[in-house]
């Protein structure tokens, strides 16, 4: 079980970046070449402050606990090799649940970013931590749209 948790801590940031990058390609593809105003967002801030994140985290925690109990029950009397196989299987199950819970959050953030970008006439939106200088920070606007304010 500890192996599974270490795996998730190591892989989660990379998975998020890939998912987010795929979701933002539609904004970049629509950009006219001659006029290129750029917006920036702190995507992790948006994920962490999304109205549905607390419920998703609670559901994931419940799933983790169920998987931990399942591992303890099923692994009793197993060899170390069989325990590793079970750990991997349950880890994949937990990862699927995490992705299932994260997808609607990421999708709603991407939709809100696209809407704010269109409202502000932005040709592109990029991650704030990727920008050394410039760009209009629209993080607060996107969060307001997500919160319905």
C-alpha positions as MATLAB code, in Angstrom:
seq = 'XXXXXXXXXXXXXXXXXXXXXXXXXXXXXXXXXXXXXXXXXXXXXXXXXXXXXXXXXXXXXXXXXXXXXXXXXXXXXXXXXXXXXXXXXXXXXXXXXXXXXXXXXXXXXXXXXXXXXXXXXXXXXXXXXXXXXXXXXXXXXXXXXXXXX';
ca = [
       0.000    0.000    0.000;
       2.905    2.343    0.738;
       4.281    1.642   -2.729;
       0.968    2.694   -4.224;
       0.904    5.974   -2.297;
       4.490    6.802   -3.280;
       3.563    6.118   -6.892;
       0.613    8.531   -6.774;
       2.616   11.283   -5.115;
       5.234   10.972   -7.846;
       2.876   10.622  -10.832;
       0.030   13.022   -9.937;
       1.754   16.275  -10.986;
       2.729   14.834  -14.355;
      -0.763   13.473  -15.034;
      -2.327   16.822  -14.151;
      -0.009   18.706  -16.504;
      -0.791   16.321  -19.356;
      -4.551   16.510  -18.797;
      -4.471   20.266  -18.482;
      -2.274   20.727  -21.514;
      -4.646   18.698  -23.651;
      -7.586   20.739  -22.457;
      -5.963   24.057  -23.297;
      -5.017   23.264  -26.887;
      -8.378   24.498  -28.147;
      -7.689   28.019  -26.837;
      -4.240   28.159  -28.441;
      -5.419   26.768  -31.775;
      -7.968   29.557  -32.202;
      -5.377   32.326  -31.836;
      -4.940   34.774  -34.727;
      -1.281   35.240  -35.673;
      -1.290   39.055  -35.919;
      -2.881   39.820  -32.548;
      -1.759   37.632  -29.691;
      -2.940   38.794  -26.247;
      -2.079   36.143  -23.656;
      -3.836   35.241  -20.449;
      -2.250   33.310  -17.620;
      -3.863   31.120  -14.965;
      -2.694   29.395  -11.841;
      -4.280   26.068  -12.684;
      -3.423   24.328   -9.418;
      -4.979   27.215   -7.504;
      -8.138   26.770   -9.585;
      -8.212   23.009   -8.984;
      -7.615   23.443   -5.253;
     -10.297   26.145   -4.946;
     -12.851   24.619   -7.309;
     -16.290   24.300   -5.654;
     -16.276   20.506   -6.230;
     -12.720   19.750   -5.082;
     -13.577   19.187   -1.412;
     -16.243   16.612   -2.313;
     -13.891   14.906   -4.778;
     -11.141   14.743   -2.159;
     -13.561   13.245    0.374;
     -14.713   10.642   -2.149;
     -11.114    9.784   -3.013;
     -10.224    9.460    0.664;
     -13.163    7.089    1.155;
     -12.022    5.057   -1.858;
      -8.451    4.932   -0.487;
      -9.729    3.622    2.832;
     -11.845    0.963    1.136;
      -8.888   -0.113   -0.988;
      -6.633   -0.232    2.067;
      -9.135   -2.497    3.832;
      -9.483   -4.639    0.722;
      -5.699   -4.982    0.533;
      -5.469   -5.985    4.191;
      -8.223   -8.570    3.782;
      -7.042  -10.088    0.511;
      -3.315   -9.991    1.217;
      -3.488  -12.063    4.393;
      -1.398  -15.164    3.763;
      -0.159  -14.006    0.354;
       3.446  -14.120   -0.730;
       5.313  -10.826   -1.143;
       5.117  -11.182   -4.922;
       1.337  -11.712   -4.824;
       0.987   -8.759   -2.463;
       2.864   -6.574   -4.967;
       0.549   -7.694   -7.775;
      -2.521   -6.976   -5.634;
      -1.064   -3.609   -4.614;
      -0.553   -2.706   -8.270;
      -4.101   -3.756   -9.200;
      -5.657   -1.806   -6.370;
      -3.420    1.151   -7.194;
      -4.745    1.153  -10.738;
      -8.278    1.021   -9.377;
      -7.569    4.028   -7.166;
      -5.985    5.926  -10.070;
      -9.076    5.301  -12.201;
     -11.263    6.688   -9.421;
      -8.998    9.735   -9.069;
      -9.224   10.415  -12.798;
     -12.985    9.922  -12.721;
     -13.283   12.500   -9.925;
     -10.797   14.959  -11.449;
     -12.143   14.966  -15.008;
     -15.328   17.003  -14.363;
     -13.313   19.528  -12.343;
     -10.714   19.935  -15.082;
     -13.412   20.091  -17.770;
     -15.308   22.844  -15.945;
     -12.095   24.825  -15.416;
     -11.239   24.523  -19.104;
     -14.739   25.688  -20.085;
     -14.531   28.652  -17.700;
     -11.049   29.554  -19.015;
     -12.305   29.486  -22.590;
     -15.281   31.671  -21.657;
     -13.116   34.218  -19.818;
     -10.567   34.201  -22.653;
     -13.329   34.921  -25.163;
     -14.798   37.688  -22.969;
     -11.391   39.347  -22.637;
     -10.364   38.821  -26.261;
      -7.397   36.632  -25.336;
      -5.820   34.544  -28.061;
      -4.124   32.133  -25.677;
      -4.145   31.080  -22.041;
      -1.044   29.493  -20.510;
      -0.051   28.240  -17.103;
       1.136   31.046  -14.862;
       4.184   29.116  -13.646;
       5.365   28.820  -17.266;
       5.489   32.595  -17.817;
       8.538   34.608  -16.840;
       7.079   37.995  -17.759;
       3.815   39.354  -19.104;
       0.360   38.009  -19.717;
      -2.919   38.999  -18.132;
      -3.691   36.951  -15.020;
      -7.270   35.698  -15.345;
      -7.186   33.235  -12.442;
      -9.611   35.247  -10.289;
     -12.000   35.711  -13.226;
     -12.028   31.985  -13.961;
     -12.600   31.142  -10.285;
     -15.463   33.642  -10.139;
     -17.055   32.015  -13.192;
     -16.659   28.570  -11.596;
     -18.209   29.793   -8.350;
     -21.103   31.431  -10.167;
     -20.219   34.918   -8.920;
];
